[in-house]
């Protein structure tokens, strides 16, 4: 047995992990260990600082519930979610495909189904009503009939249904199916910019960094068609004052929209409209899931 020093402890830790049977797990954990040890050395991490970090991560885990995912929020505010998104895009999204954005911590599986043209604002109808319409196509512009479109957003007060009132009641979210020509239209209310939750450990962390914690107004969109990459994206409203400083780094120029009256082809002439066409990339060999986020209830430990 050799005495360990600042350099040899890293080598010894890696040596003990070298027998990990799963090659991908072995690769990931070896890299994580190297970088964590290098981080501790770079900042000359003190014991009380490391314990403070452990306490923070403990608090993040304790804040997670079936209706709140604090770890996804942490990943988002660190820019890690966006980085993983960008790397995933580079591996498989075709050049003409719609850019992705973050799924975020407020997605929910099995949202209510609506017919084309209906509104997802069922319980909370305040705010300015708008219509969203367009087409779903492949990367070459061919229509994708029956595309499933999942949409969710905040209400006019800037709250998701998981935050407002009874969290078990779904509102401001829904699923639609495009028609035989890949066309869709739906009604909602124009969202407003909102603050990420600042009442938990991640919010405290953001405030300690003197960051505003705001997200620009946006609507989340998830589009799924067999044989194509699932598209996780969002439409961001360009008149929001925080469009250039999103706390979770989700905005891309190609996803910025503005509502307007009198758009050609708008299904409701009496409402401001947003037109946006979604282009899906083909599903490639070995394509894994593209969701950087999850329904909070799906990440809770299974009951023993």
N, C-alpha and C positions, 0 to 999 in steps of 0.2 A: 504494500500500500504506500503510495507516494503522497506527500503533503501537497495540498492544492494551493495555487496562487491565482492572481487575477486572470491569467491567461489559461492555465491548465484546467480550471474549473469548467470553462466552456467546452474544452475538448472532451473532458470526462462526461459531461452531460450529453454531448452529441454521441459519444461512444455507447452510452447506455441505451440511447434511442435507436441505434443502428439496426437492431434486430426487429424493429416494427414490421410485421408482415405486410401491411397495406402500403404499397410503394408511394401512393399519393399522400397518405397521412405522414409517412416518414419524411417525405420532401417538405411538406408544409411545416411540420413541427421542428425540423432541423433549422429551417430558415427563420422561423419565429424565435427560436432559442438564440440563434446567432445575433439577430437584430435586437432582441430584448437585452442580452448581455452587453452588446455594444452601446445601446442607449444608456444603461445604468452606468457604464464607464464614462461615456461622453459627458454626462451631467454630474458625475461623481455623486450618485444618488445616496442620500442619507437614510438611515433606518427609519426615522420618524416620517420622512417624506414617502418612503415606500409603504409604510403602514397607513398613511393618509390616502395613498392611492388604492390600497386594498379596501379601506373603509368606503371610499367613493364607489368602487365597483360593486361592493356589497350592497350599498344603498341603491344603485342602479337596478340590480337584480330584485331587490325587495320592492321596488316601485312597479315592477311588471305585474300585470293582471290580465285576465282574458279580454279586457277592453283597453289596455294601455301597454305599449311595447317600448320601454325606456331604452333598451339596448339598441334598437333600430334608430331611435332618435339620436343616441350618442354617435352611432356610425354616420348618420346624416350630417350632424353639425361638425364632425371632424373631416368631412369631405371624402371619407372612405367609401361611402355608398356610391357617390358619383364616380370615383376612380374605378371601382369594380364595374360599374355600368359602362364606362368608356372602354375598358379593356374587353368586356364582353361584346360590345358593339364592333370593335376592331376585328374580332375573330370571325364575325359572321354576318353583320348587317350589310346588305348590298348598298352601293353608293346612292341609289335612288330611294332607298327605304327611309321611312320617317324616323327622325331621331328619337331616341328614348329619353325618359326622364325617370325620376324616382317613384317607386311605389309608395314609399313612406310608411309611417306607423299606424295609419288609419284605414287601411284597406280591410274589407270584410268579404268573406266568401258568401255565395248564395244570396246576393242582393235580389230584391224583388224584380220580377219581369214586367216590362211595359211594352205596349204596342207602339209602333212608330208614331211620333207626333205627340205622345203623352208627356206629362211633366213629372220629374222626379221629386218635385217639391210637393209632398203630400200633406205632411203635418205642419210644417213651417213654411208658409207661403209668402212671408214678407220679402221685400226687396223688389228689384226691377226684373221683370220677366224677359227672358231672351230665348231665342231659338238657335240651335246648333244644327248644321246640316252639311252634307258632303257625300263622299264616296269612299269605299274601301276597295283598293286594288292591289295587284301584285306590283313588283318593282318596275314592271314594264307597262303599267297602266291598264292592265286587263282587270275587269271587275271581279270581285270575289263575292259571289252570292251567299246570303245567309251568314255573313260574318257576325260573330257575337261581340257586342260592344258593351263593356262594363264601364260605368261612369260614376264618379263620386266626388263630393266637394263639400265645402263648408256652407252653412246657411248665411243669410244676409248679415248676421251678427259676427261672422268669422269663426263659428264653432262647427265641428263635425258632430254627427249624431252620437258618437262615442263620448262626447264631452257635454252635450246639451241634454238636459232632462234625463229621461230613462234610457240608459245605454243599451238596453235590450231591444229597443224599438228602432228599426232602421228607417232612415229618412235621408233625403238629398243624395240618394244613390239608387242605381237601377241597372238592369240589363236589357239591351235591345238587340234585335236581329235585323241586319241589312236586308233589303229586298233582293229580287232576282238580278238586279243590275248593280248590286253592291251599294245602293244608295241608302242613306239614313237621315232622319231628322228627329229631334227631340227638344223638349222645352225644359227650362230650368230657371233659376234666378241668377243674376250676375253675382259672383262671389266677391268678397272684399279681401284685401290683404289681412293677414292675421299673425299673431305671435305664436311661436311654438310654445308648448307648455313650459312655463317658467317656475312652476310650483314644486318641481322635483329636483333631484340631484343634477340632471343635465342642464336644467334651466339655471340653477345656481352657478354651475360651471361656465355657462355662456355669459352670465352677468359679471362674473369675475374677470372675464376677458374683455369687458366693456364693449360687447357686441349688442346690436339692437334686437336680435332674436326674431326679426320679422321675415315672413315669407310673402312674396307678391301674390296678388289674387290669381288663382288658377283653378282649373278643373282637371281632375285625373281621368285618364282614359286607358283602358286595357282592351286590346282587340285580339281575338283568337280565331284562327281559321286552320283546319287540318292541313298539314303539309307545309305550313308556313311558320316562321318564327313568331311566337307570341310577342305582341308589341305592348310594352309598358311605357306610357308617355304622359304628357300633360300639356294643356294649352294655357299660356300665361298672358294676362291682359296687360298690354303695353302702356296703359295710362297709370299703372300703379307706381307710386313714388319709390318703391324698393325693387323695381324690376332689375336694377343693375347691382343689387347687393343682397341677393337671396341668402339667408342664413344657412341653407343646406345645399347651395350651389347647383340647383336643379335647372336653371333657365338656359335655354339655347335660343339664338336668334330665330331659327326656323320654327320655333314653337310659340312665338309671340303673336298675339292676335288682337284685333279691336272689333267691337261690335259696331254695326252700322245699319241704317234703314235703307230700304230699297235695293238690296243686293239682288242681282239677276238670279232667278231660280229659287229664291227664298220661299219656303212653303207658307210663311205667314207674313203678309205685307204689312200687318199692323204691329209687328214686333221688331225690335232691333235683332240683328242676326249675326252669327259668326259662321263663316264657311271654311271648312277645312277637310282636305282629302288625306286619308291615311294610306300609306304604301307599305306593304308587308314584304319582308325578305323571305326567300325560300328557306325551308328547314334543311340545314346541312347535316352531313353525317357526324354523329357525336355531339350535336347541339344539345346542351343541357338547358336547365331552366334559366330564364333571363330575369327573374324577379329579385330585385335587391330590396326585399321587404316581405311582409307576410301579414296575414290576418293574425292579430295578437293572440287570439284564442288557440291558434295552431302551434304556438311556441311554448305553451305552458307544459310543465312536466306531466306525464301520464300518471294517473292515480294508481297507487300500488294496491 
